[in-house]
Amino acid sequence: MRRVACLSFLSALFGLNGFASPTAYGLDLDKCTVSFEQFNGELAAASDWSTLYSLFRRYLPDCPDDGFYGEAYSDVVTRLMAHRWSDVSTLQTLMRSDSNFHAFVIAHIDATANSKDLSVALRNAREACPNGAATFCSAIAARAKSALAN
């Protein structure tokens, strides 16, 4: 629910309804070749780790990863950790193959995300950690616990 509300808010804020564009908020989008509306739609539709990784590769570093964009990324990361934990082996593979994606995922487990998703992600990391992934799960659990404390 929070994801939909956040993305709806972002669409309204930057949409064609007379609201300011992202550049009005000091975001440099000169290198970013996707409209905010397209970015927002693609991110909202990201339903698995491979899709998120594809968006990460396509849009970063040229598009922003802070402010509203960063919050939207955080929402998707924690939603996937909460509701797609069964695919965590895909996440592990992607993170091992790309250290930038690893840093991106860990950084986006933060207090801007849905607290219910953070709680489920924390529980998943603590109670359903795959064999041999203790370091991976500990990093996720620590970030989720910290985010929930804020």
Sequence and secondary structure as in RCSB ss.txt:
>XXXX:A:sequence
MRRVACLSFLSALFGLNGFASPTAYGLDLDKCTVSFEQFNGELAAASDWSTLYSLFRRYLPDCPDDGFYGEAYSD
VVTRLMAHRWSDVSTLQTLMRSDSNFHAFVIAHIDATANSKDLSVALRNAREACPNGAATFCSAIAARAKSALAN
>XXXX:A:secstr
 HHHHHHHHHHHHHSSSS   GGGGT   SS  S HHHHHHHHHT  SHHHHHHHHHHHTTTS  SHHHHHHHHH
HHHHHHHH GGGHHHHHHHHHH HHHHHHHHHT STTS HHHHHHHHHHHHHS  TT HHHHHHHHHHHHHHHH 
